[in-house]
Amino acid sequence: MSTKQMYLTVAGALLVSPLLLQMGGKNVEAEPRAGHGPPHLLIAEQGSFFVGGEKIYSLTENDTQEASTRNPGHARINQSYVEYQIPHVQKSRYPVILYPGGGHEGKVYETTPDGREGWATYFLRRGFPVYNVDGVNRGASSYDITNIVLVRQGRAPITAIPSMNRYTYEAAWTQFRIGPSPGVPFANTQFPIEAFDQYTNQLVPAFRDAIEDDKNVAALVALLDRIGPAIVLTWS
């Protein structure tokens, strides 16, 4: 069995909705603290890094610097940004990888729009090492602008521009089931309606061509190669 097959076999996939991601969880099992608020978190290690990607050169052999736009030379594309936290007392054999859906980045698993702790902290408090990921061409992972620049230079057809979109207020409201129509919440919604503007600040452009799936799988495999078998929690 290949390394890729082994890791993806061990990794568990949990599907959750963006609405649940914004609901957060209760705080348990951490060092008590005086006064109000959640107990202190005991963290052994935290940091961030990039995985995957490839180095490209922005000019072909027949091009000259004058034929290009700004900054000809080498660049990195298709990498994925990862933030991690390791609890002081680890209770799980496997870490949790938090992977956001389209139009979102790792922020969706962090503090909720109304200021409560999100799932990244929820799992950390329960003894899981947590790796929070920004997908390829999203958020802190940066964006590959190669084909956009080539079209701008007249060196590629306009159809080479990648398919992209960003959720509008209206689309986010209905597609993520906050309510039946924009501005109208469901009677039993648990989403903090007063924090909807804060939530929409985190929506980012998403590249939508099918090749993006392969890029994200490659970056995820690179992460598993680095940290070993893990539980993969994703949505969308």
Contacts in CASP RR format, 6 or more apart in sequence:
PFRMAT RR
TARGET T0000
AUTHOR 0000-0000-0000
METHOD contacts of the structure
MODEL  1
MSTKQMYLTVAGALLVSPLLLQMGGKNVEAEPRAGHGPPHLLIAEQGSFF
VGGEKIYSLTENDTQEASTRNPGHARINQSYVEYQIPHVQKSRYPVILYP
GGGHEGKVYETTPDGREGWATYFLRRGFPVYNVDGVNRGASSYDITNIVL
VRQGRAPITAIPSMNRYTYEAAWTQFRIGPSPGVPFANTQFPIEAFDQYT
NQLVPAFRDAIEDDKNVAALVALLDRIGPAIVLTWS
1 9 0 8 1.000
3 221 0 8 1.000
3 225 0 8 1.000
4 221 0 8 1.000
4 224 0 8 1.000
6 229 0 8 1.000
7 221 0 8 1.000
7 224 0 8 1.000
7 225 0 8 1.000
7 228 0 8 1.000
7 229 0 8 1.000
7 230 0 8 1.000
8 221 0 8 1.000
8 224 0 8 1.000
10 94 0 8 1.000
10 229 0 8 1.000
10 230 0 8 1.000
11 97 0 8 1.000
11 224 0 8 1.000
11 229 0 8 1.000
11 230 0 8 1.000
11 231 0 8 1.000
11 232 0 8 1.000
12 231 0 8 1.000
12 232 0 8 1.000
13 232 0 8 1.000
13 233 0 8 1.000
13 234 0 8 1.000
14 231 0 8 1.000
14 232 0 8 1.000
14 233 0 8 1.000
14 234 0 8 1.000
15 234 0 8 1.000
15 235 0 8 1.000
16 233 0 8 1.000
16 235 0 8 1.000
17 176 0 8 1.000
17 177 0 8 1.000
17 235 0 8 1.000
18 101 0 8 1.000
18 104 0 8 1.000
18 108 0 8 1.000
18 176 0 8 1.000
18 235 0 8 1.000
18 236 0 8 1.000
19 176 0 8 1.000
19 177 0 8 1.000
19 178 0 8 1.000
19 189 0 8 1.000
19 190 0 8 1.000
19 191 0 8 1.000
21 108 0 8 1.000
21 109 0 8 1.000
21 118 0 8 1.000
21 119 0 8 1.000
21 235 0 8 1.000
22 108 0 8 1.000
22 112 0 8 1.000
22 113 0 8 1.000
22 191 0 8 1.000
22 192 0 8 1.000
22 199 0 8 1.000
23 112 0 8 1.000
23 190 0 8 1.000
23 191 0 8 1.000
24 112 0 8 1.000
24 116 0 8 1.000
24 117 0 8 1.000
24 118 0 8 1.000
24 119 0 8 1.000
24 122 0 8 1.000
25 116 0 8 1.000
25 117 0 8 1.000
25 118 0 8 1.000
25 119 0 8 1.000
25 122 0 8 1.000
27 38 0 8 1.000
27 39 0 8 1.000
27 117 0 8 1.000
27 121 0 8 1.000
27 125 0 8 1.000
28 125 0 8 1.000
28 126 0 8 1.000
29 125 0 8 1.000
29 126 0 8 1.000
29 127 0 8 1.000
30 38 0 8 1.000
30 39 0 8 1.000
30 40 0 8 1.000
30 41 0 8 1.000
30 42 0 8 1.000
30 125 0 8 1.000
31 39 0 8 1.000
31 40 0 8 1.000
31 42 0 8 1.000
32 39 0 8 1.000
32 40 0 8 1.000
33 39 0 8 1.000
33 40 0 8 1.000
38 117 0 8 1.000
41 87 0 8 1.000
41 121 0 8 1.000
41 124 0 8 1.000
41 125 0 8 1.000
42 87 0 8 1.000
42 88 0 8 1.000
42 89 0 8 1.000
43 85 0 8 1.000
43 86 0 8 1.000
43 87 0 8 1.000
43 88 0 8 1.000
43 124 0 8 1.000
44 86 0 8 1.000
44 87 0 8 1.000
44 88 0 8 1.000
44 90 0 8 1.000
45 84 0 8 1.000
45 85 0 8 1.000
45 86 0 8 1.000
46 83 0 8 1.000
46 84 0 8 1.000
46 85 0 8 1.000
46 86 0 8 1.000
47 83 0 8 1.000
47 84 0 8 1.000
47 85 0 8 1.000
48 81 0 8 1.000
48 82 0 8 1.000
48 83 0 8 1.000
48 84 0 8 1.000
49 82 0 8 1.000
49 84 0 8 1.000
50 79 0 8 1.000
50 80 0 8 1.000
50 81 0 8 1.000
50 82 0 8 1.000
50 141 0 8 1.000
51 79 0 8 1.000
51 80 0 8 1.000
51 82 0 8 1.000
51 219 0 8 1.000
51 222 0 8 1.000
51 223 0 8 1.000
51 226 0 8 1.000
52 78 0 8 1.000
52 79 0 8 1.000
52 80 0 8 1.000
52 218 0 8 1.000
52 219 0 8 1.000
52 222 0 8 1.000
53 76 0 8 1.000
53 77 0 8 1.000
53 78 0 8 1.000
53 79 0 8 1.000
53 80 0 8 1.000
53 136 0 8 1.000
53 218 0 8 1.000
53 219 0 8 1.000
53 222 0 8 1.000
54 76 0 8 1.000
54 77 0 8 1.000
54 78 0 8 1.000
55 74 0 8 1.000
55 75 0 8 1.000
55 76 0 8 1.000
56 74 0 8 1.000
56 75 0 8 1.000
56 76 0 8 1.000
56 77 0 8 1.000
56 146 0 8 1.000
57 73 0 8 1.000
57 74 0 8 1.000
57 75 0 8 1.000
58 68 0 8 1.000
58 71 0 8 1.000
58 72 0 8 1.000
58 73 0 8 1.000
58 74 0 8 1.000
58 75 0 8 1.000
58 146 0 8 1.000
58 149 0 8 1.000
59 65 0 8 1.000
59 67 0 8 1.000
59 68 0 8 1.000
59 72 0 8 1.000
59 73 0 8 1.000
63 72 0 8 1.000
65 72 0 8 1.000
67 153 0 8 1.000
68 153 0 8 1.000
69 149 0 8 1.000
69 152 0 8 1.000
69 153 0 8 1.000
76 142 0 8 1.000
77 142 0 8 1.000
77 144 0 8 1.000
77 146 0 8 1.000
78 136 0 8 1.000
78 137 0 8 1.000
78 144 0 8 1.000
78 215 0 8 1.000
78 218 0 8 1.000
78 219 0 8 1.000
79 136 0 8 1.000
79 141 0 8 1.000
79 142 0 8 1.000
79 219 0 8 1.000
80 133 0 8 1.000
80 134 0 8 1.000
80 135 0 8 1.000
80 136 0 8 1.000
80 141 0 8 1.000
80 216 0 8 1.000
80 219 0 8 1.000
80 220 0 8 1.000
80 222 0 8 1.000
80 223 0 8 1.000
81 133 0 8 1.000
81 134 0 8 1.000
81 135 0 8 1.000
81 139 0 8 1.000
81 140 0 8 1.000
81 141 0 8 1.000
81 142 0 8 1.000
82 131 0 8 1.000
82 132 0 8 1.000
82 133 0 8 1.000
82 134 0 8 1.000
82 223 0 8 1.000
83 106 0 8 1.000
83 131 0 8 1.000
83 132 0 8 1.000
84 95 0 8 1.000
84 129 0 8 1.000
84 130 0 8 1.000
84 131 0 8 1.000
84 132 0 8 1.000
85 120 0 8 1.000
85 124 0 8 1.000
85 129 0 8 1.000
85 130 0 8 1.000
86 129 0 8 1.000
87 124 0 8 1.000
87 125 0 8 1.000
87 127 0 8 1.000
87 128 0 8 1.000
87 129 0 8 1.000
89 127 0 8 1.000
90 127 0 8 1.000
90 128 0 8 1.000
90 129 0 8 1.000
91 126 0 8 1.000
91 127 0 8 1.000
91 128 0 8 1.000
92 126 0 8 1.000
92 127 0 8 1.000
92 128 0 8 1.000
92 129 0 8 1.000
92 231 0 8 1.000
94 128 0 8 1.000
94 229 0 8 1.000
94 230 0 8 1.000
94 231 0 8 1.000
95 128 0 8 1.000
95 129 0 8 1.000
95 130 0 8 1.000
95 131 0 8 1.000
95 227 0 8 1.000
95 230 0 8 1.000
95 231 0 8 1.000
96 123 0 8 1.000
96 128 0 8 1.000
96 129 0 8 1.000
96 130 0 8 1.000
96 131 0 8 1.000
96 230 0 8 1.000
96 231 0 8 1.000
96 233 0 8 1.000
97 131 0 8 1.000
97 133 0 8 1.000
97 220 0 8 1.000
97 223 0 8 1.000
97 224 0 8 1.000
97 230 0 8 1.000
97 231 0 8 1.000
97 232 0 8 1.000
97 233 0 8 1.000
98 106 0 8 1.000
98 109 0 8 1.000
98 119 0 8 1.000
98 120 0 8 1.000
98 123 0 8 1.000
98 130 0 8 1.000
98 131 0 8 1.000
98 132 0 8 1.000
98 133 0 8 1.000
98 233 0 8 1.000
98 234 0 8 1.000
99 133 0 8 1.000
99 135 0 8 1.000
99 220 0 8 1.000
99 232 0 8 1.000
99 233 0 8 1.000
99 234 0 8 1.000
100 106 0 8 1.000
100 107 0 8 1.000
100 108 0 8 1.000
100 109 0 8 1.000
100 133 0 8 1.000
100 134 0 8 1.000
100 135 0 8 1.000
100 138 0 8 1.000
100 234 0 8 1.000
100 235 0 8 1.000
100 236 0 8 1.000
101 108 0 8 1.000
101 234 0 8 1.000
101 235 0 8 1.000
101 236 0 8 1.000
102 138 0 8 1.000
102 206 0 8 1.000
102 236 0 8 1.000
103 138 0 8 1.000
103 165 0 8 1.000
103 166 0 8 1.000
103 167 0 8 1.000
103 203 0 8 1.000
103 204 0 8 1.000
103 205 0 8 1.000
103 206 0 8 1.000
104 138 0 8 1.000
104 202 0 8 1.000
104 203 0 8 1.000
104 204 0 8 1.000
104 236 0 8 1.000
105 134 0 8 1.000
105 135 0 8 1.000
105 138 0 8 1.000
105 139 0 8 1.000
105 140 0 8 1.000
105 141 0 8 1.000
105 202 0 8 1.000
105 204 0 8 1.000
106 132 0 8 1.000
106 133 0 8 1.000
106 134 0 8 1.000
106 139 0 8 1.000
107 202 0 8 1.000
108 202 0 8 1.000
109 118 0 8 1.000
109 119 0 8 1.000
109 120 0 8 1.000
109 132 0 8 1.000
110 118 0 8 1.000
110 120 0 8 1.000
110 121 0 8 1.000
110 132 0 8 1.000
111 117 0 8 1.000
111 118 0 8 1.000
112 118 0 8 1.000
112 192 0 8 1.000
112 195 0 8 1.000
113 192 0 8 1.000
113 195 0 8 1.000
113 196 0 8 1.000
113 198 0 8 1.000
113 199 0 8 1.000
113 202 0 8 1.000
114 192 0 8 1.000
114 194 0 8 1.000
114 195 0 8 1.000
114 198 0 8 1.000
115 195 0 8 1.000
119 233 0 8 1.000
120 130 0 8 1.000
120 132 0 8 1.000
123 130 0 8 1.000
124 130 0 8 1.000
128 231 0 8 1.000
131 223 0 8 1.000
131 227 0 8 1.000
131 230 0 8 1.000
133 219 0 8 1.000
133 220 0 8 1.000
133 223 0 8 1.000
134 140 0 8 1.000
134 141 0 8 1.000
135 141 0 8 1.000
135 216 0 8 1.000
135 219 0 8 1.000
136 207 0 8 1.000
136 212 0 8 1.000
136 215 0 8 1.000
136 216 0 8 1.000
136 219 0 8 1.000
137 143 0 8 1.000
137 144 0 8 1.000
137 206 0 8 1.000
137 207 0 8 1.000
137 212 0 8 1.000
137 215 0 8 1.000
138 204 0 8 1.000
138 205 0 8 1.000
138 206 0 8 1.000
138 207 0 8 1.000
139 204 0 8 1.000
141 219 0 8 1.000
143 205 0 8 1.000
143 207 0 8 1.000
144 162 0 8 1.000
144 207 0 8 1.000
147 156 0 8 1.000
147 160 0 8 1.000
147 161 0 8 1.000
147 162 0 8 1.000
148 161 0 8 1.000
148 162 0 8 1.000
150 156 0 8 1.000
150 160 0 8 1.000
151 157 0 8 1.000
151 158 0 8 1.000
151 160 0 8 1.000
151 161 0 8 1.000
162 207 0 8 1.000
162 208 0 8 1.000
162 209 0 8 1.000
163 207 0 8 1.000
163 208 0 8 1.000
163 209 0 8 1.000
164 205 0 8 1.000
164 206 0 8 1.000
164 207 0 8 1.000
164 208 0 8 1.000
165 205 0 8 1.000
165 206 0 8 1.000
165 208 0 8 1.000
166 203 0 8 1.000
166 204 0 8 1.000
166 205 0 8 1.000
166 206 0 8 1.000
167 175 0 8 1.000
167 200 0 8 1.000
167 203 0 8 1.000
169 182 0 8 1.000
169 196 0 8 1.000
169 200 0 8 1.000
170 182 0 8 1.000
172 178 0 8 1.000
172 199 0 8 1.000
172 200 0 8 1.000
172 203 0 8 1.000
173 179 0 8 1.000
173 181 0 8 1.000
173 182 0 8 1.000
173 183 0 8 1.000
173 196 0 8 1.000
174 180 0 8 1.000
174 181 0 8 1.000
174 182 0 8 1.000
177 186 0 8 1.000
178 185 0 8 1.000
178 186 0 8 1.000
178 189 0 8 1.000
178 191 0 8 1.000
178 193 0 8 1.000
178 196 0 8 1.000
179 185 0 8 1.000
179 186 0 8 1.000
179 189 0 8 1.000
180 186 0 8 1.000
185 191 0 8 1.000
185 193 0 8 1.000
220 232 0 8 1.000
224 230 0 8 1.000
END
